[in-house]
Amino acid sequence: MIRLQSSLRRKKAVDCPVSRVICLALETSCDETAASVVAWESGKFHVLSSIISSQAQKHAVFGGVVPELASREHLPAMHPLCRTALEEAGLGLDDLDVVAATRGPGLAVALLMGHSFAKALAVAAGKPFLGVNHIEGHLLSPFLAAQAPSLSEVGEWLALVVSGGHTMILRATPSLACQRLATTRDDAAGEAFDKGAKILGLGYPGGPALEKAARGGDAKSVDFPRGMLHSPELDFSFSGLKTALKIYLSRHPSDPADARYRDICASYQQAILDPLVSKFRRAVRETGIRLLAVAGGVACNRALRAELEKMAQEEGATLLLAPPEYCTDNAAMIGAVASLRFSLGERSVLTEDIFPQYA
């Protein structure tokens, strides 16, 4: 097992675990500015507040995220969001045990905003600081649901993280010691959704638009390729799928007014879902692990959730799906990681830098 979180520039500050932690967390890895207060107690996470300021409309005119614009939009939003998150939680800075922010992966200029602000806030409040791996946030997000089991009751679990920037299968433990079993060789599943939606003229953000356009369509209408579906590795590949969509549309022009448009969208969506479900099923069988968790922005997709629920039932496994509000980028999942790591005695030094290439 290895830790996703690098031990670089870290230190253990206490020798025994802390049983209760309250964390104020910031998330600015891309185009969402988010703040949250999370309490960790007796193996359970309690989200006391979770505020998100979306920049989606500002980036929609460009058809995707513009990093410099994202960073400029984060700056004026952070202080009001933190203040609101504390007010909704009914707490003040003195009540906090730790202040946290996303360290990576993500857009460097965006990460720098939240990471620097949180460090300054921690110094001003006289509180410890923790930089958090965004992927570990997704890893814990299924445990933010009220009905989720306590981490103290969990051994290891198998996680499928599917987002705009990442697609991976992880074998995880409550201490966040993880083994990466699979990743994408090129594009992430979320990127395939967004770029496919752009090719289809659906706008930005593309994932929800494509899912909506696919409803009621015949998913068997077009036989799009399933990247690495039958390869012996558990890895994924989605770049060829976008190319196949471009070629198909060049030969069969279509727009939302056409009768077959929904069929094309449904077929394209299914070509993304099939490898995700198939590879995750293989991982379940190969590892023998029967506690499954799914998170990341693509985990909001209702067709994917339905297929994974069916797969888990067929495999005799328990499936934890991150609540939709914690699938996309949010600070509650960052607070969960920070409060857990803080309870285990971990702190960040203030000279710690961002790490955009975290994996």
URJOHU-V89185 format. One record per residue. RES is the residue in one small letter. SS is DSSP state (~ for helix, > for strand, _ for the rest). PSI is psi in radians with two decimals (NA if undefined). OMEGA is omega as a letter, one per 40 degrees, with the letter a starting at -180 (999 if undefined). Layout:
RES_SS_PSI_OMEGA ; RES_SS_PSI_OMEGA
//
This chain:
m___2.52_i ; i_>_2.78_i ; r_>_2.38_i ; l___-0.67_a ; q___2.17_i ; s___2.51_i ; s___0.03_a ; l___2.27_i ; r___0.68_i ; r_>_2.83_i ; k_>_2.62_i ; k_>_2.19_a ; a___-0.34_i ; v___2.76_a ; d___-0.34_a ; c___2.62_a ; p___2.60_i ; v___2.32_a ; s___-0.39_a ; r_>_2.28_a ; v_>_2.42_i ; i_>_2.21_a ; c_>_2.39_i ; l_>_2.15_a ; a_>_2.59_i ; l_>_2.50_i ; e_>_2.08_i ; t___0.77_a ; s___-0.35_a ; c___-1.96_a ; d___0.26_i ; e_>_2.30_i ; t_>_2.15_a ; a_>_2.55_i ; a_>_2.56_a ; s_>_2.63_i ; v_>_2.15_a ; v_>_2.37_i ; a_>_2.40_i ; w_>_2.15_a ; e_>_2.26_i ; s___0.70_i ; g___0.06_a ; k_>_2.55_i ; f_>_2.43_i ; h_>_1.99_a ; v_>_1.89_a ; l_>_-0.43_i ; s_>_2.64_i ; s_>_1.95_a ; i_>_2.35_i ; i_>_2.29_i ; s_>_1.98_a ; s_>_2.49_i ; q___0.18_a ; a_~_-0.77_a ; q_~_-0.61_a ; k_~_-0.58_a ; h_~_-0.30_a ; a_~_-0.61_a ; v___-0.35_i ; f___-0.10_i ; g___0.25_a ; g___3.09_a ; v___2.27_i ; v___1.93_a ; p_~_-0.81_a ; e_~_-0.68_i ; l_~_-0.74_i ; a_~_-0.78_a ; s_~_-0.69_i ; r_~_-0.60_a ; e_~_-0.51_i ; h_~_-0.72_a ; l_~_-0.93_a ; p_~_-0.24_a ; a_~_-0.44_a ; m_~_-0.84_a ; h_~_-0.85_i ; p_~_-0.66_i ; l_~_-0.76_i ; c_~_-0.75_i ; r_~_-0.78_i ; t_~_-0.71_i ; a_~_-0.72_i ; l_~_-0.72_i ; e_~_-0.75_i ; e_~_-0.55_i ; a_~_-0.20_a ; g___0.57_a ; l___2.87_i ; g___3.09_a ; l_~_-0.59_a ; d_~_-0.39_a ; d_~_-0.20_a ; l___2.64_i ; d___-0.51_a ; v_>_2.61_i ; v_>_2.38_a ; a_>_2.81_i ; a_>_2.76_i ; t_>_2.26_i ; r_>_-0.49_a ; g_>_3.00_e ; p___2.92_i ; g___-2.97_i ; l___2.21_a ; a_~_-0.82_a ; v_~_-0.52_i ; a_~_-0.77_i ; l_~_-0.71_a ; l_~_-0.62_a ; m_~_-1.00_a ; g_~_-0.71_a ; h_~_-0.77_a ; s_~_-0.75_a ; f_~_-0.78_a ; a_~_-0.67_i ; k_~_-0.76_i ; a_~_-0.70_i ; l_~_-0.72_i ; a_~_-0.75_i ; v_~_-0.80_a ; a_~_-0.62_a ; a_~_-0.11_a ; g___0.63_a ; k___2.70_i ; p_>_2.80_i ; f_>_2.56_i ; l_>_2.22_i ; g_>_2.38_a ; v_>_2.48_i ; n_>_2.11_a ; h_~_-0.65_a ; i_~_-0.67_i ; e_~_-0.54_i ; g_~_-0.84_i ; h_~_-0.65_a ; l_~_-0.64_a ; l_~_-0.20_a ; s_~_-0.57_i ; p_~_-0.38_a ; f_~_0.06_i ; l_~_-0.24_i ; a___2.48_a ; a___-0.60_a ; q___0.00_a ; a___2.61_i ; p___2.75_i ; s___2.50_i ; l_~_-0.43_i ; s_~_-0.27_i ; e_~_-0.06_a ; v___2.43_i ; g___-1.96_i ; e_>_2.79_i ; w_>_2.87_i ; l_>_2.19_a ; a_>_2.41_i ; l_>_1.99_i ; v_>_2.03_a ; v_>_1.97_a ; s___-3.00_a ; g___-0.46_a ; g___-0.17_a ; h___2.49_i ; t_>_1.96_a ; m_>_2.75_i ; i_>_2.23_a ; l_>_2.50_i ; r_>_2.06_a ; a_>_2.75_i ; t_>_2.84_a ; p___-0.36_i ; s___0.06_a ; l___0.43_i ; a_>_2.11_a ; c_>_2.67_i ; q_>_2.13_i ; r_>_2.05_a ; l_>_-0.45_a ; a_>_2.66_i ; t_>_3.13_i ; t_>_2.50_i ; r___-0.30_a ; d___-1.64_a ; d___2.67_i ; a___2.83_i ; a_~_-0.71_i ; g_~_-0.62_i ; e_~_-0.66_i ; a_~_-0.67_i ; f_~_-0.89_a ; d_~_-0.78_a ; k_~_-0.59_i ; g_~_-0.71_i ; a_~_-0.66_i ; k_~_-0.74_i ; i_~_-0.63_a ; l___-0.03_i ; g___0.52_a ; l___-0.14_i ; g___-2.95_a ; y___2.47_e ; p___2.44_a ; g_~_-0.56_a ; g_~_-0.98_i ; p_~_-0.62_a ; a_~_-0.71_i ; l_~_-0.71_i ; e_~_-0.76_i ; k_~_-0.76_a ; a_~_-0.44_a ; a_~_-0.31_a ; r___2.26_a ; g___-0.07_i ; g___2.83_i ; d___1.87_a ; a___-0.17_i ; k___0.08_a ; s___-0.73_a ; v___2.27_a ; d___1.33_i ; f___2.65_a ; p___2.60_i ; r___1.81_a ; g___2.23_i ; m___0.37_a ; l___-0.67_a ; h___0.22_i ; s___2.69_i ; p___-0.40_i ; e___2.79_i ; l___-0.07_a ; d___2.84_a ; f_>_2.83_i ; s___2.22_a ; f___-0.07_a ; s_~_-0.68_a ; g_~_-0.45_a ; l_~_-0.73_i ; k_~_-0.70_i ; t_~_-0.73_i ; a_~_-0.66_i ; l_~_-0.75_i ; k_~_-0.80_a ; i_~_-0.76_a ; y_~_-0.79_a ; l_~_-0.49_i ; s_~_-0.50_a ; r_~_-0.45_a ; h___1.27_a ; p___2.42_a ; s___2.68_i ; d___2.99_a ; p___-0.35_a ; a___-0.27_a ; d___2.57_a ; a___-0.56_a ; r___0.05_a ; y_~_-0.79_i ; r_~_-0.61_i ; d_~_-0.73_i ; i_~_-0.80_i ; c_~_-0.75_a ; a_~_-0.68_i ; s_~_-0.71_i ; y_~_-0.79_i ; q_~_-0.75_a ; q_~_-0.54_i ; a_~_-0.37_i ; i_~_-0.74_a ; l_~_-0.67_a ; d_~_-0.86_i ; p_~_-0.64_a ; l_~_-0.86_a ; v_~_-0.76_a ; s_~_-0.82_a ; k_~_-0.64_i ; f_~_-0.67_i ; r_~_-0.76_i ; r_~_-0.69_i ; a_~_-0.68_i ; v_~_-0.80_a ; r_~_-0.65_a ; e_~_-0.59_a ; t_~_-0.45_a ; g___0.08_i ; i___2.35_a ; r___0.18_i ; l_>_2.04_a ; l_>_2.53_i ; a_>_2.45_a ; v_>_2.31_a ; a_>_3.05_a ; g___2.82_a ; g_~_-0.65_a ; v_~_-0.37_i ; a_~_-0.13_i ; c_~_-0.37_a ; n___2.11_a ; r_~_-0.59_i ; a_~_-0.71_i ; l_~_-0.77_a ; r_~_-0.72_a ; a_~_-0.74_a ; e_~_-0.63_i ; l_~_-0.65_i ; e_~_-0.72_i ; k_~_-0.77_i ; m_~_-0.78_a ; a_~_-0.71_i ; q_~_-0.75_i ; e_~_-0.54_a ; e___0.02_a ; g___0.63_a ; a___2.74_i ; t_>_2.24_a ; l_>_2.21_i ; l_>_2.05_i ; l_>_2.25_i ; a___2.36_i ; p___2.50_a ; p_~_-0.64_a ; e_~_-0.25_i ; y_~_0.16_i ; c___-0.86_i ; t___3.02_a ; d___2.26_a ; n___2.81_a ; a___-0.30_a ; a_~_-0.71_a ; m_~_-0.53_i ; i_~_-0.72_i ; g_~_-0.59_i ; a_~_-0.82_i ; v_~_-0.81_a ; a_~_-0.74_a ; s_~_-0.65_i ; l_~_-0.84_a ; r_~_-0.64_i ; f_~_-0.69_i ; s_~_-0.44_i ; l___0.07_i ; g___0.23_a ; e_>_2.47_i ; r_>_2.79_i ; s_>_2.54_i ; v___2.67_a ; l___-0.23_i ; t___0.00_i ; e___2.40_a ; d___2.94_i ; i___2.84_a ; f___1.39_a ; p___-0.44_a ; q___0.31_i ; y___2.48_i ; a___NA_999
//
